[in-house]
Amino acid sequence: MESTPILSGVSSCGGCVSCRAKQQGKGGAGGEVLIAFHDEGQGIPESELSRLFKIFSRTSTSSTDGERSTGLGLSIARNIVEGHGGRIWVESEFGKGSTFFFSLPISGKYPSPE
């Protein structure tokens, strides 16, 4: 199944940023939804990828728009995704950009409206 574009835009630094989604595996319960965020930023050195989702971890790559990092965002994202039975990871090429992925299982159970 082809991925579906969810959003696409230009970052404040002029690079392209996009988000795509697709369903994988079985339709309905037993499958998963895969979400991918891609940017054409600086990328992350390969030697730093393994610690990226650890609490208070920062990379040597400076932010593109002067943002300050606490090193908590990706750690929190990992805890949320894994808490729902999913996976989270990144693929990056230094100097070319990064793609952050997460997948969540499709349980087939939906909360009842209150």
MDTraj code that builds the backbone (N, CA, C; nanometers):
import mdtraj as md
import numpy as np

residues = "MET GLU SER THR PRO ILE LEU SER GLY VAL SER SER CYS GLY GLY CYS VAL SER CYS ARG ALA LYS GLN GLN GLY LYS GLY GLY ALA GLY GLY GLU VAL LEU ILE ALA PHE HIS ASP GLU GLY GLN GLY ILE PRO GLU SER GLU LEU SER ARG LEU PHE LYS ILE PHE SER ARG THR SER THR SER SER THR ASP GLY GLU ARG SER THR GLY LEU GLY LEU SER ILE ALA ARG ASN ILE VAL GLU GLY HIS GLY GLY ARG ILE TRP VAL GLU SER GLU PHE GLY LYS GLY SER THR PHE PHE PHE SER LEU PRO ILE SER GLY LYS TYR PRO SER PRO GLU".split()
xyz = np.array([
    [0.0839, -0.1184, 0.0000],
    [0.0000, 0.0000, 0.0000],
    [0.0883, 0.1245, 0.0000],
    [0.0552, 0.2180, -0.0833],
    [0.1287, 0.3435, -0.0897],
    [0.1038, 0.4246, 0.0367],
    [0.2032, 0.5039, 0.0745],
    [0.1834, 0.5911, 0.1893],
    [0.1016, 0.7120, 0.1466],
    [0.0306, 0.7693, 0.2426],
    [-0.0554, 0.8829, 0.2181],
    [0.0086, 1.0086, 0.2758],
    [0.0256, 1.1125, 0.1948],
    [0.0794, 1.2361, 0.2501],
    [-0.0189, 1.2953, 0.3509],
    [0.0331, 1.3344, 0.4661],
    [-0.0510, 1.3981, 0.5665],
    [-0.0277, 1.5483, 0.5636],
    [0.0975, 1.5873, 0.5568],
    [0.1295, 1.7286, 0.5457],
    [0.2638, 1.7441, 0.4789],
    [0.2829, 1.8593, 0.4221],
    [0.4092, 1.8915, 0.3581],
    [0.4257, 2.0412, 0.3686],
    [0.5465, 2.0848, 0.3926],
    [0.5669, 2.2281, 0.4058],
    [0.7133, 2.2631, 0.3965],
    [0.7391, 2.3881, 0.4260],
    [0.8750, 2.4401, 0.4237],
    [0.9087, 2.4860, 0.5638],
    [1.0246, 2.4440, 0.6141],
    [1.0663, 2.4840, 0.7479],
    [1.1059, 2.6304, 0.7470],
    [1.1243, 2.6857, 0.8657],
    [1.1645, 2.8259, 0.8768],
    [1.3015, 2.8498, 0.8160],
    [1.3765, 2.7417, 0.7933],
    [1.5102, 2.7536, 0.7331],
    [1.5078, 2.7261, 0.5838],
    [1.3898, 2.7026, 0.5269],
    [1.3774, 2.6853, 0.3832],
    [1.3812, 2.5424, 0.3335],
    [1.4007, 2.4434, 0.4213],
    [1.4028, 2.3039, 0.3803],
    [1.2639, 2.2442, 0.3768],
    [1.2491, 2.1357, 0.3063],
    [1.1207, 2.0666, 0.2957],
    [1.1004, 1.9757, 0.4171],
    [0.9792, 1.9756, 0.4694],
    [0.9404, 1.8884, 0.5791],
    [0.8112, 1.8193, 0.5370],
    [0.8028, 1.6872, 0.5585],
    [0.6811, 1.6169, 0.5204],
    [0.6478, 1.5077, 0.6205],
    [0.5224, 1.4691, 0.6199],
    [0.4737, 1.3609, 0.7054],
    [0.3877, 1.2704, 0.6188],
    [0.4125, 1.1400, 0.6288],
    [0.3370, 1.0410, 0.5509],
    [0.2892, 0.9308, 0.6440],
    [0.1834, 0.8622, 0.6043],
    [0.1297, 0.7516, 0.6837],
    [0.0893, 0.6383, 0.5922],
    [0.1016, 0.5159, 0.6437],
    [0.0488, 0.4017, 0.5689],
    [0.0160, 0.2890, 0.6650],
    [-0.0791, 0.2084, 0.6226],
    [-0.1170, 0.0899, 0.6986],
    [-0.0357, -0.0269, 0.6459],
    [0.0181, -0.1062, 0.7381],
    [0.0985, -0.2230, 0.7000],
    [0.0364, -0.3490, 0.7594],
    [0.0653, -0.4605, 0.6959],
    [0.0158, -0.5877, 0.7480],
    [-0.1314, -0.6041, 0.7209],
    [-0.1950, -0.6808, 0.8071],
    [-0.3370, -0.7109, 0.7931],
    [-0.4199, -0.5837, 0.8046],
    [-0.5300, -0.5814, 0.7345],
    [-0.6248, -0.4718, 0.7531],
    [-0.6924, -0.4887, 0.8874],
    [-0.7138, -0.3813, 0.9573],
    [-0.7797, -0.3887, 1.0879],
    [-0.6873, -0.4450, 1.1935],
    [-0.7445, -0.5153, 1.2899],
    [-0.6667, -0.5689, 1.4014],
    [-0.5556, -0.6595, 1.3501],
    [-0.4379, -0.6464, 1.4092],
    [-0.3237, -0.7275, 1.3694],
    [-0.2253, -0.6547, 1.2801],
    [-0.2665, -0.5476, 1.2199],
    [-0.1772, -0.4682, 1.1369],
    [-0.1171, -0.3552, 1.2182],
    [-0.0543, -0.2624, 1.1480],
    [0.0002, -0.1461, 1.2158],
    [-0.0071, -0.0253, 1.1239],
    [-0.0012, 0.0908, 1.1843],
    [0.0053, 0.2157, 1.1112],
    [0.1473, 0.2672, 1.1258],
    [0.2084, 0.3049, 1.0141],
    [0.3442, 0.3582, 1.0132],
    [0.3374, 0.5061, 0.9757],
    [0.3962, 0.5903, 1.0598],
    [0.4025, 0.7344, 1.0365],
    [0.5487, 0.7715, 1.0162],
    [0.5779, 0.8536, 0.9160],
    [0.7152, 0.8967, 0.8880],
    [0.7196, 1.0484, 0.8726],
    [0.8108, 1.1118, 0.9448],
    [0.8371, 1.2544, 0.9338],
    [0.9746, 1.2703, 0.8700],
    [0.9816, 1.3418, 0.7593],
    [1.1088, 1.3589, 0.6891],
    [1.1433, 1.5068, 0.6805],
    [1.2703, 1.5386, 0.7010],
    [1.3159, 1.6754, 0.6806],
    [1.4439, 1.6749, 0.5989],
    [1.4681, 1.7845, 0.5347],
    [1.5894, 1.8013, 0.4553],
    [1.6895, 1.8868, 0.5318],
    [1.6973, 1.8644, 0.6627],
    [1.7869, 1.9426, 0.7474],
    [1.9284, 1.8906, 0.7440],
    [1.9989, 1.9121, 0.8542],
    [2.1410, 1.8797, 0.8625],
    [2.1702, 1.7318, 0.8748],
    [2.0738, 1.6565, 0.9198],
    [2.0995, 1.5159, 0.9474],
    [2.1713, 1.4993, 1.0807],
    [2.1875, 1.3762, 1.1214],
    [2.2486, 1.3431, 1.2504],
    [2.3637, 1.2476, 1.2240],
    [2.4798, 1.2723, 1.2837],
    [2.5920, 1.1797, 1.2641],
    [2.5553, 1.0382, 1.3084],
    [2.5963, 0.9394, 1.2311],
    [2.5633, 0.7991, 1.2602],
    [2.6079, 0.7575, 1.4001],
    [2.7196, 0.8104, 1.4456],
    [2.7724, 0.7735, 1.5774],
    [2.6825, 0.8194, 1.6918],
    [2.5873, 0.9097, 1.6642],
    [2.4999, 0.9621, 1.7691],
    [2.3587, 0.9039, 1.7652],
    [2.3270, 0.8268, 1.6630],
    [2.1906, 0.7759, 1.6474],
    [2.1484, 0.6828, 1.7603],
    [2.2390, 0.6012, 1.8120],
    [2.2017, 0.5013, 1.9133],
    [2.1587, 0.5636, 2.0453],
    [2.1998, 0.6845, 2.0733],
    [2.1618, 0.7466, 2.2011],
    [2.0516, 0.8511, 2.1866],
    [2.0017, 0.8678, 2.0671],
    [1.9081, 0.9753, 2.0374],
    [1.7797, 0.9717, 2.1201],
    [1.7286, 0.8541, 2.1514],
    [1.6007, 0.8425, 2.2219],
    [1.6188, 0.8249, 2.3732],
    [1.7404, 0.8431, 2.4219],
    [1.7676, 0.8310, 2.5650],
    [1.7431, 0.9644, 2.6340],
    [1.6996, 0.9594, 2.7589],
    [1.6670, 1.0799, 2.8346],
    [1.7886, 1.1715, 2.8469],
    [1.7657, 1.2991, 2.8308],
    [1.8652, 1.4068, 2.8374],
    [1.9756, 1.3950, 2.7328],
    [1.9507, 1.3182, 2.6283],
    [2.0508, 1.3021, 2.5225],
    [2.0386, 1.4157, 2.4223],
    [2.1519, 1.4668, 2.3817],
    [2.1570, 1.5718, 2.2799],
    [2.2602, 1.5319, 2.1754],
    [2.2445, 1.5870, 2.0566],
    [2.3430, 1.5590, 1.9516],
    [2.4374, 1.6772, 1.9377],
    [2.5444, 1.6555, 1.8665],
    [2.6400, 1.7632, 1.8414],
    [2.5903, 1.8582, 1.7332],
    [2.4860, 1.8182, 1.6618],
    [2.4307, 1.9010, 1.5547],
    [2.3539, 2.0168, 1.6171],
    [2.3868, 2.1375, 1.5770],
    [2.3159, 2.2531, 1.6317],
    [2.1785, 2.2659, 1.5677],
    [2.0863, 2.3294, 1.6405],
    [1.9510, 2.3462, 1.5881],
    [1.9544, 2.4382, 1.4668],
    [1.8549, 2.4247, 1.3813],
    [1.8533, 2.5025, 1.2579],
    [1.7887, 2.6390, 1.2762],
    [1.7134, 2.6558, 1.3853],
    [1.6429, 2.7825, 1.4040],
    [1.6684, 2.8410, 1.5428],
    [1.7771, 2.7978, 1.6068],
    [1.8138, 2.8533, 1.7367],
    [1.7359, 2.7967, 1.8545],
    [1.6619, 2.6867, 1.8347],
    [1.5855, 2.6277, 1.9440],
    [1.6813, 2.5724, 2.0492],
    [1.6358, 2.5709, 2.1732],
    [1.7134, 2.5088, 2.2808],
    [1.6541, 2.3715, 2.3079],
    [1.7380, 2.2768, 2.3373],
    [1.6943, 2.1396, 2.3610],
    [1.7180, 2.1000, 2.5056],
    [1.6216, 2.0285, 2.5626],
    [1.6397, 1.9731, 2.6969],
    [1.6832, 1.8281, 2.6906],
    [1.6700, 1.7658, 2.5718],
    [1.7025, 1.6246, 2.5590],
    [1.5912, 1.5348, 2.6084],
    [1.4708, 1.5887, 2.6190],
    [1.3582, 1.5099, 2.6698],
    [1.2579, 1.4689, 2.5619],
    [1.2439, 1.5456, 2.4568],
    [1.1370, 1.5241, 2.3590],
    [1.1321, 1.3857, 2.2982],
    [1.2431, 1.3379, 2.2454],
    [1.2421, 1.2050, 2.1815],
    [1.2330, 1.0929, 2.2833],
    [1.2835, 1.1154, 2.4034],
    [1.2695, 1.0156, 2.5105],
    [1.1225, 1.0019, 2.5497],
    [1.0544, 1.1137, 2.5610],
    [0.9109, 1.1111, 2.5933],
    [0.8336, 1.0454, 2.4795],
    [0.8659, 1.0808, 2.3552],
    [0.7990, 1.0194, 2.2397],
    [0.8182, 0.8683, 2.2410],
    [0.9406, 0.8225, 2.2704],
    [0.9681, 0.6788, 2.2767],
    [0.8815, 0.6110, 2.3832],
    [0.8718, 0.6723, 2.5007],
    [0.7906, 0.6137, 2.6080],
    [0.6433, 0.6045, 2.5698],
    [0.5922, 0.7067, 2.5040],
    [0.4514, 0.7050, 2.4621],
    [0.4283, 0.5978, 2.3567],
    [0.5116, 0.5955, 2.2543],
    [0.4944, 0.4989, 2.1454],
    [0.5090, 0.3559, 2.1972],
    [0.6137, 0.3285, 2.2740],
    [0.6340, 0.1937, 2.3262],
    [0.5255, 0.1557, 2.4266],
    [0.4726, 0.2543, 2.4993],
    [0.3625, 0.2284, 2.5926],
    [0.2354, 0.1830, 2.5227],
    [0.2250, 0.2147, 2.3950],
    [0.1097, 0.1719, 2.3146],
    [0.1442, 0.0528, 2.2264],
    [0.2582, -0.0115, 2.2559],
    [0.2957, -0.1320, 2.1822],
    [0.3621, -0.1052, 2.0482],
    [0.4084, 0.0168, 2.0264],
    [0.4681, 0.0518, 1.8986],
    [0.6200, 0.0564, 1.9022],
    [0.6746, 0.1001, 1.7909],
    [0.8199, 0.1148, 1.7760],
    [0.8490, 0.2561, 1.7258],
    [0.9699, 0.3061, 1.7554],
    [1.0120, 0.4369, 1.7072],
    [1.1594, 0.4298, 1.6704],
    [1.1965, 0.4930, 1.5585],
    [1.3362, 0.4904, 1.5156],
    [1.3618, 0.6053, 1.4182],
    [1.4880, 0.6228, 1.3847],
    [1.5273, 0.7284, 1.2921],
    [1.6269, 0.6730, 1.1914],
    [1.6192, 0.7242, 1.0704],
    [1.7201, 0.6998, 0.9677],
    [1.7696, 0.8372, 0.9270],
    [1.9008, 0.8556, 0.9253],
    [1.9544, 0.9867, 0.8973],
    [2.0858, 0.9770, 0.8216],
    [2.1071, 1.0743, 0.7359],
    [2.2344, 1.0858, 0.6674],
    [2.2861, 1.2267, 0.6941],
    [2.3993, 1.2334, 0.7612],
    [2.4552, 1.3629, 0.7980],
    [2.4750, 1.4492, 0.6744],
    [2.4249, 1.5708, 0.6801],
    [2.4335, 1.6633, 0.5679],
    [2.3179, 1.6540, 0.4702],
    [2.2271, 1.5553, 0.4890],
    [2.1173, 1.5369, 0.3933],
    [1.9791, 1.5356, 0.4572],
    [1.9694, 1.5110, 0.5864],
    [1.8380, 1.5101, 0.6503],
    [1.8093, 1.3818, 0.7251],
    [1.6913, 1.3778, 0.7839],
    [1.6516, 1.2653, 0.8685],
    [1.5068, 1.2277, 0.8426],
    [1.4757, 1.1013, 0.8675],
    [1.3378, 1.0552, 0.8672],
    [1.3133, 0.9845, 0.9999],
    [1.2169, 1.0353, 1.0749],
    [1.1765, 0.9743, 1.2014],
    [1.0514, 0.8932, 1.1754],
    [1.0514, 0.7698, 1.2221],
    [0.9395, 0.6778, 1.2020],
    [0.8827, 0.6363, 1.3366],
    [0.7530, 0.6122, 1.3392],
    [0.6961, 0.5369, 1.4498],
    [0.5800, 0.4548, 1.3963],
    [0.5605, 0.3404, 1.4596],
    [0.4500, 0.2541, 1.4202],
    [0.3680, 0.2218, 1.5437],
    [0.2398, 0.2052, 1.5227],
    [0.1481, 0.1687, 1.6309],
    [0.0610, 0.0535, 1.5829],
    [0.0397, -0.0455, 1.6690],
    [-0.0454, -0.1577, 1.6298],
    [-0.1911, -0.1146, 1.6169],
    [-0.2607, -0.1813, 1.5276],
    [-0.4047, -0.1596, 1.5140],
    [-0.4720, -0.2691, 1.5960],
    [-0.5376, -0.2312, 1.7016],
    [-0.5934, -0.3312, 1.7930],
    [-0.7336, -0.3745, 1.7543],
    [-0.8054, -0.2917, 1.6821],
    [-0.9428, -0.3247, 1.6504],
    [-1.0362, -0.2897, 1.7651],
    [-0.9803, -0.2399, 1.8762],
    [-1.0616, -0.1998, 1.9901],
    [-1.0646, -0.0483, 1.9939],
    [-1.1839, 0.0065, 1.9929],
    [-1.1978, 0.1509, 1.9947],
    [-1.2745, 0.1905, 2.1206],
    [-1.2353, 0.2988, 2.1833],
    [-1.3065, 0.3402, 2.3041],
    [-1.4498, 0.3793, 2.2692],
    [-1.5406, 0.3490, 2.3597],
    [-1.6793, 0.3871, 2.3360],
    [-1.6973, 0.5341, 2.3688],
    [-1.7805, 0.6037, 2.2922],
    [-1.8029, 0.7463, 2.3189],
    [-1.8697, 0.7652, 2.4546],
    [-1.8272, 0.8687, 2.5224],
    [-1.8874, 0.8952, 2.6545],
    [-1.9874, 1.0065, 2.6475],
])
top = md.Topology()
chain = top.add_chain()
for i, resn in enumerate(residues, 1):
    res = top.add_residue(resn, chain, resSeq=i)
    for name in ("N", "CA", "C"):
        top.add_atom(name, md.element.get_by_symbol(name[0]), res)
traj = md.Trajectory(xyz[None], top)
